[in-house]
């Protein structure tokens, strides 16, 4: 299987995520069609919560 050029660069996605965070919105990314959609949290199909920190035991 050959590799295709990425439609988004890491810098592109970082700018989208930063803008969404500043406005209090969420980002939905469709990699197949090359679309990054900024939407309100209320319209997310899967409700998301703040990630809880994990405790990692150190031996």
N, CA, C and O atoms as a Tripos MOL2 file, in Angstrom:
@<TRIPOS>MOLECULE
protein
  236   235    59     0     0
PROTEIN
NO_CHARGES

@<TRIPOS>ATOM
      1 N           0.8550   -1.1660    0.0000 N.3       1 UNK1
      2 CA          0.0000    0.0000    0.0000 C.3       1 UNK1
      3 C           0.9070    1.2370    0.0000 C.2       1 UNK1
      4 O           1.8140    1.3460    0.8250 O.2       1 UNK1
      5 N           0.6670    2.1290   -0.8900 N.am      2 UNK2
      6 CA          1.4860    3.3310   -0.9710 C.3       2 UNK2
      7 C           0.9890    4.3880    0.0140 C.2       2 UNK2
      8 O          -0.1900    4.4300    0.3660 O.2       2 UNK2
      9 N           1.9080    5.2290    0.4450 N.am      3 UNK3
     10 CA          1.5430    6.3140    1.3610 C.3       3 UNK3
     11 C           1.1580    7.5360    0.5580 C.2       3 UNK3
     12 O           1.7730    7.8480   -0.4610 O.2       3 UNK3
     13 N           0.1360    8.2200    1.0280 N.am      4 UNK4
     14 CA         -0.2900    9.4700    0.3910 C.3       4 UNK4
     15 C           0.1220   10.6320    1.2660 C.2       4 UNK4
     16 O           0.3090   10.4790    2.4730 O.2       4 UNK4
     17 N           0.2590   11.7740    0.6660 N.am      5 UNK5
     18 CA          0.6000   12.9690    1.4330 C.3       5 UNK5
     19 C          -0.5460   13.3070    2.3800 C.2       5 UNK5
     20 O          -1.7180   13.1710    2.0300 O.2       5 UNK5
     21 N          -0.1970   13.7400    3.5610 N.am      6 UNK6
     22 CA         -1.2130   14.1020    4.5530 C.3       6 UNK6
     23 C          -1.9490   15.3600    4.1140 C.2       6 UNK6
     24 O          -1.3570   16.2760    3.5430 O.2       6 UNK6
     25 N          -3.2330   15.3890    4.3870 N.am      7 UNK7
     26 CA         -4.0290   16.5700    4.0440 C.3       7 UNK7
     27 C          -3.8670   17.6630    5.0850 C.2       7 UNK7
     28 O          -3.9980   18.8480    4.7810 O.2       7 UNK7
     29 N          -3.5810   17.2570    6.3120 N.am      8 UNK8
     30 CA         -3.3420   18.2090    7.3880 C.3       8 UNK8
     31 C          -1.9040   18.0350    7.8580 C.2       8 UNK8
     32 O          -1.4030   16.9140    7.9520 O.2       8 UNK8
     33 N          -1.2550   19.1400    8.1470 N.am      9 UNK9
     34 CA          0.0330   19.0390    8.8280 C.3       9 UNK9
     35 C          -0.2280   19.1390   10.3210 C.2       9 UNK9
     36 O          -1.3160   19.5260   10.7470 O.2       9 UNK9
     37 N           0.7560   18.7930   11.0950 N.am     10 UNK10
     38 CA          0.6060   18.8840   12.5440 C.3      10 UNK10
     39 C           0.3890   20.3350   12.9590 C.2      10 UNK10
     40 O          -0.3590   20.6090   13.8980 O.2      10 UNK10
     41 N           1.0360   21.2580   12.2670 N.am     11 UNK11
     42 CA          0.8670   22.6850   12.5810 C.3      11 UNK11
     43 C          -0.5570   23.1490   12.2720 C.2      11 UNK11
     44 O          -1.1210   23.9500   13.0180 O.2      11 UNK11
     45 N          -1.1400   22.6530   11.1810 N.am     12 UNK12
     46 CA         -2.5240   23.0070   10.8410 C.3      12 UNK12
     47 C          -3.4730   22.5780   11.9530 C.2      12 UNK12
     48 O          -4.3120   23.3590   12.4020 O.2      12 UNK12
     49 N          -3.3340   21.3350   12.3910 N.am     13 UNK13
     50 CA         -4.2240   20.8280   13.4360 C.3      13 UNK13
     51 C          -3.9900   21.5400   14.7630 C.2      13 UNK13
     52 O          -4.9350   21.7650   15.5190 O.2      13 UNK13
     53 N          -2.7490   21.8930   15.0510 N.am     14 UNK14
     54 CA         -2.4640   22.6210   16.2910 C.3      14 UNK14
     55 C          -3.1620   23.9760   16.2840 C.2      14 UNK14
     56 O          -3.6910   24.4020   17.3100 O.2      14 UNK14
     57 N          -3.1710   24.6600   15.1380 N.am     15 UNK15
     58 CA         -3.8580   25.9580   15.0450 C.3      15 UNK15
     59 C          -5.3610   25.7930   15.2210 C.2      15 UNK15
     60 O          -5.9990   26.6120   15.8830 O.2      15 UNK15
     61 N          -5.9350   24.7460   14.6390 N.am     16 UNK16
     62 CA         -7.3810   24.5080   14.7580 C.3      16 UNK16
     63 C          -7.7470   24.2070   16.2080 C.2      16 UNK16
     64 O          -8.7130   24.7610   16.7340 O.2      16 UNK16
     65 N          -6.9770   23.3300   16.8580 N.am     17 UNK17
     66 CA         -7.2680   22.9860   18.2470 C.3      17 UNK17
     67 C          -7.0900   24.1860   19.1690 C.2      17 UNK17
     68 O          -7.8780   24.3650   20.0980 O.2      17 UNK17
     69 N          -6.0770   25.0090   18.9350 N.am     18 UNK18
     70 CA         -5.8590   26.1930   19.7710 C.3      18 UNK18
     71 C          -7.0040   27.1880   19.6180 C.2      18 UNK18
     72 O          -7.4640   27.7610   20.6050 O.2      18 UNK18
     73 N          -7.4630   27.3950   18.3940 N.am     19 UNK19
     74 CA         -8.5770   28.3210   18.1630 C.3      19 UNK19
     75 C          -9.8540   27.7960   18.8060 C.2      19 UNK19
     76 O         -10.6150   28.5660   19.3910 O.2      19 UNK19
     77 N         -10.0960   26.4920   18.7020 N.am     20 UNK20
     78 CA        -11.2910   25.9070   19.3090 C.3      20 UNK20
     79 C         -11.2380   26.0310   20.8290 C.2      20 UNK20
     80 O         -12.2520   26.3140   21.4670 O.2      20 UNK20
     81 N         -10.0700   25.8220   21.4000 N.am     21 UNK21
     82 CA         -9.9280   25.9270   22.8530 C.3      21 UNK21
     83 C         -10.1780   27.3540   23.3240 C.2      21 UNK21
     84 O         -10.8230   27.5590   24.3530 O.2      21 UNK21
     85 N          -9.6790   28.3420   22.5870 N.am     22 UNK22
     86 CA         -9.8860   29.7480   22.9620 C.3      22 UNK22
     87 C         -11.3590   30.1220   22.9340 C.2      22 UNK22
     88 O         -11.8020   30.9420   23.7380 O.2      22 UNK22
     89 N         -12.1220   29.5360   22.0230 N.am     23 UNK23
     90 CA        -13.5350   29.8850   21.8920 C.3      23 UNK23
     91 C         -14.4530   28.9460   22.6610 C.2      23 UNK23
     92 O         -15.6700   29.1340   22.6510 O.2      23 UNK23
     93 N         -13.8930   27.9310   23.3340 N.am     24 UNK24
     94 CA        -14.7100   26.9990   24.1000 C.3      24 UNK24
     95 C         -15.4990   26.0440   23.2280 C.2      24 UNK24
     96 O         -16.6240   25.6750   23.5670 O.2      24 UNK24
     97 N         -14.9220   25.6430   22.1120 N.am     25 UNK25
     98 CA        -15.6000   24.7450   21.1770 C.3      25 UNK25
     99 C         -14.8420   23.4170   21.1100 C.2      25 UNK25
    100 O         -13.7750   23.2690   21.7080 O.2      25 UNK25
    101 N         -15.4000   22.4660   20.3830 N.am     26 UNK26
    102 CA        -14.7830   21.1610   20.1640 C.3      26 UNK26
    103 C         -14.4250   21.0200   18.6880 C.2      26 UNK26
    104 O         -14.9450   21.7440   17.8400 O.2      26 UNK26
    105 N         -13.5390   20.0870   18.3970 N.am     27 UNK27
    106 CA        -13.1170   19.8470   17.0140 C.3      27 UNK27
    107 C         -13.4440   18.4070   16.6520 C.2      27 UNK27
    108 O         -13.1260   17.4810   17.3990 O.2      27 UNK27
    109 N         -14.0740   18.2270   15.5120 N.am     28 UNK28
    110 CA        -14.3530   16.9010   14.9680 C.3      28 UNK28
    111 C         -13.5530   16.7830   13.6700 C.2      28 UNK28
    112 O         -13.6990   17.6150   12.7750 O.2      28 UNK28
    113 N         -12.7150   15.7600   13.5650 N.am     29 UNK29
    114 CA        -11.8400   15.6190   12.4010 C.3      29 UNK29
    115 C         -12.2590   14.4010   11.5970 C.2      29 UNK29
    116 O         -12.3990   13.3010   12.1320 O.2      29 UNK29
    117 N         -12.4560   14.6140   10.3050 N.am     30 UNK30
    118 CA        -12.7550   13.5440    9.3620 C.3      30 UNK30
    119 C         -11.5290   13.3950    8.4670 C.2      30 UNK30
    120 O         -11.3450   14.1650    7.5240 O.2      30 UNK30
    121 N         -10.6880   12.3960    8.7650 N.am     31 UNK31
    122 CA         -9.4430   12.2320    8.0260 C.3      31 UNK31
    123 C          -9.6680   11.7140    6.6100 C.2      31 UNK31
    124 O          -8.8610   11.9860    5.7210 O.2      31 UNK31
    125 N         -10.7360   10.9820    6.3890 N.am     32 UNK32
    126 CA        -11.0070   10.4430    5.0570 C.3      32 UNK32
    127 C         -11.3040   11.5610    4.0710 C.2      32 UNK32
    128 O         -10.7760   11.5750    2.9590 O.2      32 UNK32
    129 N         -12.1550   12.5000    4.4820 N.am     33 UNK33
    130 CA        -12.5410   13.5920    3.5900 C.3      33 UNK33
    131 C         -11.6730   14.8320    3.7550 C.2      33 UNK33
    132 O         -11.8120   15.7830    2.9870 O.2      33 UNK33
    133 N         -10.7820   14.8390    4.7390 N.am     34 UNK34
    134 CA         -9.8950   15.9830    4.9520 C.3      34 UNK34
    135 C         -10.6010   17.2050    5.4880 C.2      34 UNK34
    136 O         -10.3500   18.3220    5.0360 O.2      34 UNK34
    137 N         -11.4950   16.9980    6.4640 N.am     35 UNK35
    138 CA        -12.2830   18.1030    7.0140 C.3      35 UNK35
    139 C         -12.0780   18.1630    8.5260 C.2      35 UNK35
    140 O         -12.1570   17.1430    9.2100 O.2      35 UNK35
    141 N         -11.8170   19.3560    9.0380 N.am     36 UNK36
    142 CA        -11.7860   19.6010   10.4790 C.3      36 UNK36
    143 C         -12.9180   20.5710   10.7790 C.2      36 UNK36
    144 O         -12.9240   21.7030   10.2960 O.2      36 UNK36
    145 N         -13.8710   20.1200   11.5740 N.am     37 UNK37
    146 CA        -15.0750   20.9050   11.8520 C.3      37 UNK37
    147 C         -15.0480   21.3780   13.3030 C.2      37 UNK37
    148 O         -14.8840   20.5650   14.2130 O.2      37 UNK37
    149 N         -15.2040   22.6650   13.5250 N.am     38 UNK38
    150 CA        -15.2610   23.2370   14.8710 C.3      38 UNK38
    151 C         -16.7300   23.3840   15.2410 C.2      38 UNK38
    152 O         -17.4840   24.0800   14.5610 O.2      38 UNK38
    153 N         -17.1330   22.7180   16.3320 N.am     39 UNK39
    154 CA        -18.5440   22.6820   16.7180 C.3      39 UNK39
    155 C         -18.6790   22.9570   18.2160 C.2      39 UNK39
    156 O         -17.7090   22.8030   18.9570 O.2      39 UNK39
    157 N         -19.8710   23.3620   18.6730 N.am     40 UNK40
    158 CA        -20.1040   23.5190   20.1140 C.3      40 UNK40
    159 C         -20.0930   22.1560   20.8110 C.2      40 UNK40
    160 O         -20.4400   21.1430   20.2040 O.2      40 UNK40
    161 N         -19.6950   22.1350   22.0800 N.am     41 UNK41
    162 CA        -19.6610   20.8810   22.8290 C.3      41 UNK41
    163 C         -21.0270   20.2130   22.8820 C.2      41 UNK41
    164 O         -21.1030   18.9860   22.9430 O.2      41 UNK41
    165 N         -22.1000   20.9840   22.8590 N.am     42 UNK42
    166 CA        -23.4460   20.4150   22.9650 C.3      42 UNK42
    167 C         -23.7870   19.5370   21.7640 C.2      42 UNK42
    168 O         -24.6210   18.6390   21.8830 O.2      42 UNK42
    169 N         -23.1670   19.7730   20.6200 N.am     43 UNK43
    170 CA        -23.4780   19.0140   19.4070 C.3      43 UNK43
    171 C         -22.6170   17.7740   19.2280 C.2      43 UNK43
    172 O         -22.7690   17.0590   18.2380 O.2      43 UNK43
    173 N         -21.7140   17.5020   20.1670 N.am     44 UNK44
    174 CA        -20.8870   16.3030   20.0530 C.3      44 UNK44
    175 C         -21.7550   15.0670   20.2070 C.2      44 UNK44
    176 O         -22.6510   15.0360   21.0510 O.2      44 UNK44
    177 N         -21.4990   14.0580   19.4070 N.am     45 UNK45
    178 CA        -22.2880   12.8320   19.5070 C.3      45 UNK45
    179 C         -21.8870   12.0260   20.7400 C.2      45 UNK45
    180 O         -22.7020   11.2840   21.2880 O.2      45 UNK45
    181 N         -20.6430   12.1670   21.1750 N.am     46 UNK46
    182 CA        -20.1690   11.4670   22.3650 C.3      46 UNK46
    183 C         -19.7830   12.5220   23.3970 C.2      46 UNK46
    184 O         -18.8570   13.2990   23.1650 O.2      46 UNK46
    185 N         -20.4770   12.5620   24.5300 N.am     47 UNK47
    186 CA        -20.1070   13.5640   25.5340 C.3      47 UNK47
    187 C         -18.7130   13.2790   26.0790 C.2      47 UNK47
    188 O         -18.3690   12.1330   26.3700 O.2      47 UNK47
    189 N         -17.9310   14.3160   26.2100 N.am     48 UNK48
    190 CA        -16.5770   14.1270   26.7230 C.3      48 UNK48
    191 C         -16.4190   14.8740   28.0390 C.2      48 UNK48
    192 O         -17.0340   15.9160   28.2670 O.2      48 UNK48
    193 N         -15.5900   14.3180   28.8850 N.am     49 UNK49
    194 CA        -15.3210   14.9090   30.1850 C.3      49 UNK49
    195 C         -13.8330   15.1820   30.2930 C.2      49 UNK49
    196 O         -13.0330   14.7170   29.4810 O.2      49 UNK49
    197 N         -13.4830   15.9450   31.3140 N.am     50 UNK50
    198 CA        -12.0750   16.1960   31.5770 C.3      50 UNK50
    199 C         -11.3910   14.8700   31.8920 C.2      50 UNK50
    200 O         -11.9260   14.0740   32.6650 O.2      50 UNK50
    201 N         -10.2320   14.6190   31.3150 N.am     51 UNK51
    202 CA         -9.5230   13.3830   31.6640 C.3      51 UNK51
    203 C          -9.0340   13.4380   33.1070 C.2      51 UNK51
    204 O          -8.5340   14.4650   33.5670 O.2      51 UNK51
    205 N          -9.1840   12.3420   33.8010 N.am     52 UNK52
    206 CA         -8.7450   12.2780   35.1910 C.3      52 UNK52
    207 C          -7.2900   11.8080   35.2210 C.2      52 UNK52
    208 O          -6.9100   10.9100   34.4690 O.2      52 UNK52
    209 N          -6.4860   12.4070   36.0810 N.am     53 UNK53
    210 CA         -5.0820   11.9810   36.1440 C.3      53 UNK53
    211 C          -4.9760   10.5520   36.6630 C.2      53 UNK53
    212 O          -5.7300   10.1420   37.5450 O.2      53 UNK53
    213 N          -4.0390    9.8080   36.1100 N.am     54 UNK54
    214 CA         -3.8240    8.4290   36.5370 C.3      54 UNK54
    215 C          -2.6360    8.3820   37.4810 C.2      54 UNK54
    216 O          -1.6430    9.0860   37.3000 O.2      54 UNK54
    217 N          -2.7610    7.5360   38.4900 N.am     55 UNK55
    218 CA         -1.6450    7.3300   39.4050 C.3      55 UNK55
    219 C          -0.8470    6.1350   38.9060 C.2      55 UNK55
    220 O          -1.3920    5.0570   38.6680 O.2      55 UNK55
    221 N           0.4330    6.3460   38.7570 N.am     56 UNK56
    222 CA          1.3170    5.2800   38.2910 C.3      56 UNK56
    223 C           2.2510    4.9190   39.4400 C.2      56 UNK56
    224 O           3.0510    5.7470   39.8760 O.2      56 UNK56
    225 N           2.1510    3.6860   39.9310 N.am     57 UNK57
    226 CA          3.0360    3.2970   41.0340 C.3      57 UNK57
    227 C           4.4840    3.1720   40.5520 C.2      57 UNK57
    228 O           4.7560    2.6120   39.4900 O.2      57 UNK57
    229 N           5.3900    3.6980   41.3460 N.am     58 UNK58
    230 CA          6.8120    3.6030   41.0280 C.3      58 UNK58
    231 C           7.4350    2.6490   42.0280 C.2      58 UNK58
    232 O           7.3550    2.8590   43.2380 O.2      58 UNK58
    233 N           8.0500    1.6080   41.5190 N.am     59 UNK59
    234 CA          8.6520    0.5970   42.4010 C.3      59 UNK59
    235 C          10.0870    0.9040   42.7000 C.2      59 UNK59
    236 O          10.7410    0.1550   43.4270 O.2      59 UNK59
@<TRIPOS>BOND
     1     1     2 1
     2     2     3 1
     3     3     4 2
     4     3     5 am
     5     5     6 1
     6     6     7 1
     7     7     8 2
     8     7     9 am
     9     9    10 1
    10    10    11 1
    11    11    12 2
    12    11    13 am
    13    13    14 1
    14    14    15 1
    15    15    16 2
    16    15    17 am
    17    17    18 1
    18    18    19 1
    19    19    20 2
    20    19    21 am
    21    21    22 1
    22    22    23 1
    23    23    24 2
    24    23    25 am
    25    25    26 1
    26    26    27 1
    27    27    28 2
    28    27    29 am
    29    29    30 1
    30    30    31 1
    31    31    32 2
    32    31    33 am
    33    33    34 1
    34    34    35 1
    35    35    36 2
    36    35    37 am
    37    37    38 1
    38    38    39 1
    39    39    40 2
    40    39    41 am
    41    41    42 1
    42    42    43 1
    43    43    44 2
    44    43    45 am
    45    45    46 1
    46    46    47 1
    47    47    48 2
    48    47    49 am
    49    49    50 1
    50    50    51 1
    51    51    52 2
    52    51    53 am
    53    53    54 1
    54    54    55 1
    55    55    56 2
    56    55    57 am
    57    57    58 1
    58    58    59 1
    59    59    60 2
    60    59    61 am
    61    61    62 1
    62    62    63 1
    63    63    64 2
    64    63    65 am
    65    65    66 1
    66    66    67 1
    67    67    68 2
    68    67    69 am
    69    69    70 1
    70    70    71 1
    71    71    72 2
    72    71    73 am
    73    73    74 1
    74    74    75 1
    75    75    76 2
    76    75    77 am
    77    77    78 1
    78    78    79 1
    79    79    80 2
    80    79    81 am
    81    81    82 1
    82    82    83 1
    83    83    84 2
    84    83    85 am
    85    85    86 1
    86    86    87 1
    87    87    88 2
    88    87    89 am
    89    89    90 1
    90    90    91 1
    91    91    92 2
    92    91    93 am
    93    93    94 1
    94    94    95 1
    95    95    96 2
    96    95    97 am
    97    97    98 1
    98    98    99 1
    99    99   100 2
   100    99   101 am
   101   101   102 1
   102   102   103 1
   103   103   104 2
   104   103   105 am
   105   105   106 1
   106   106   107 1
   107   107   108 2
   108   107   109 am
   109   109   110 1
   110   110   111 1
   111   111   112 2
   112   111   113 am
   113   113   114 1
   114   114   115 1
   115   115   116 2
   116   115   117 am
   117   117   118 1
   118   118   119 1
   119   119   120 2
   120   119   121 am
   121   121   122 1
   122   122   123 1
   123   123   124 2
   124   123   125 am
   125   125   126 1
   126   126   127 1
   127   127   128 2
   128   127   129 am
   129   129   130 1
   130   130   131 1
   131   131   132 2
   132   131   133 am
   133   133   134 1
   134   134   135 1
   135   135   136 2
   136   135   137 am
   137   137   138 1
   138   138   139 1
   139   139   140 2
   140   139   141 am
   141   141   142 1
   142   142   143 1
   143   143   144 2
   144   143   145 am
   145   145   146 1
   146   146   147 1
   147   147   148 2
   148   147   149 am
   149   149   150 1
   150   150   151 1
   151   151   152 2
   152   151   153 am
   153   153   154 1
   154   154   155 1
   155   155   156 2
   156   155   157 am
   157   157   158 1
   158   158   159 1
   159   159   160 2
   160   159   161 am
   161   161   162 1
   162   162   163 1
   163   163   164 2
   164   163   165 am
   165   165   166 1
   166   166   167 1
   167   167   168 2
   168   167   169 am
   169   169   170 1
   170   170   171 1
   171   171   172 2
   172   171   173 am
   173   173   174 1
   174   174   175 1
   175   175   176 2
   176   175   177 am
   177   177   178 1
   178   178   179 1
   179   179   180 2
   180   179   181 am
   181   181   182 1
   182   182   183 1
   183   183   184 2
   184   183   185 am
   185   185   186 1
   186   186   187 1
   187   187   188 2
   188   187   189 am
   189   189   190 1
   190   190   191 1
   191   191   192 2
   192   191   193 am
   193   193   194 1
   194   194   195 1
   195   195   196 2
   196   195   197 am
   197   197   198 1
   198   198   199 1
   199   199   200 2
   200   199   201 am
   201   201   202 1
   202   202   203 1
   203   203   204 2
   204   203   205 am
   205   205   206 1
   206   206   207 1
   207   207   208 2
   208   207   209 am
   209   209   210 1
   210   210   211 1
   211   211   212 2
   212   211   213 am
   213   213   214 1
   214   214   215 1
   215   215   216 2
   216   215   217 am
   217   217   218 1
   218   218   219 1
   219   219   220 2
   220   219   221 am
   221   221   222 1
   222   222   223 1
   223   223   224 2
   224   223   225 am
   225   225   226 1
   226   226   227 1
   227   227   228 2
   228   227   229 am
   229   229   230 1
   230   230   231 1
   231   231   232 2
   232   231   233 am
   233   233   234 1
   234   234   235 1
   235   235   236 2
@<TRIPOS>SUBSTRUCTURE
     1 UNK1         2 RESIDUE 1 A UNK
     2 UNK2         6 RESIDUE 1 A UNK
     3 UNK3        10 RESIDUE 1 A UNK
     4 UNK4        14 RESIDUE 1 A UNK
     5 UNK5        18 RESIDUE 1 A UNK
     6 UNK6        22 RESIDUE 1 A UNK
     7 UNK7        26 RESIDUE 1 A UNK
     8 UNK8        30 RESIDUE 1 A UNK
     9 UNK9        34 RESIDUE 1 A UNK
    10 UNK10       38 RESIDUE 1 A UNK
    11 UNK11       42 RESIDUE 1 A UNK
    12 UNK12       46 RESIDUE 1 A UNK
    13 UNK13       50 RESIDUE 1 A UNK
    14 UNK14       54 RESIDUE 1 A UNK
    15 UNK15       58 RESIDUE 1 A UNK
    16 UNK16       62 RESIDUE 1 A UNK
    17 UNK17       66 RESIDUE 1 A UNK
    18 UNK18       70 RESIDUE 1 A UNK
    19 UNK19       74 RESIDUE 1 A UNK
    20 UNK20       78 RESIDUE 1 A UNK
    21 UNK21       82 RESIDUE 1 A UNK
    22 UNK22       86 RESIDUE 1 A UNK
    23 UNK23       90 RESIDUE 1 A UNK
    24 UNK24       94 RESIDUE 1 A UNK
    25 UNK25       98 RESIDUE 1 A UNK
    26 UNK26      102 RESIDUE 1 A UNK
    27 UNK27      106 RESIDUE 1 A UNK
    28 UNK28      110 RESIDUE 1 A UNK
    29 UNK29      114 RESIDUE 1 A UNK
    30 UNK30      118 RESIDUE 1 A UNK
    31 UNK31      122 RESIDUE 1 A UNK
    32 UNK32      126 RESIDUE 1 A UNK
    33 UNK33      130 RESIDUE 1 A UNK
    34 UNK34      134 RESIDUE 1 A UNK
    35 UNK35      138 RESIDUE 1 A UNK
    36 UNK36      142 RESIDUE 1 A UNK
    37 UNK37      146 RESIDUE 1 A UNK
    38 UNK38      150 RESIDUE 1 A UNK
    39 UNK39      154 RESIDUE 1 A UNK
    40 UNK40      158 RESIDUE 1 A UNK
    41 UNK41      162 RESIDUE 1 A UNK
    42 UNK42      166 RESIDUE 1 A UNK
    43 UNK43      170 RESIDUE 1 A UNK
    44 UNK44      174 RESIDUE 1 A UNK
    45 UNK45      178 RESIDUE 1 A UNK
    46 UNK46      182 RESIDUE 1 A UNK
    47 UNK47      186 RESIDUE 1 A UNK
    48 UNK48      190 RESIDUE 1 A UNK
    49 UNK49      194 RESIDUE 1 A UNK
    50 UNK50      198 RESIDUE 1 A UNK
    51 UNK51      202 RESIDUE 1 A UNK
    52 UNK52      206 RESIDUE 1 A UNK
    53 UNK53      210 RESIDUE 1 A UNK
    54 UNK54      214 RESIDUE 1 A UNK
    55 UNK55      218 RESIDUE 1 A UNK
    56 UNK56      222 RESIDUE 1 A UNK
    57 UNK57      226 RESIDUE 1 A UNK
    58 UNK58      230 RESIDUE 1 A UNK
    59 UNK59      234 RESIDUE 1 A UNK
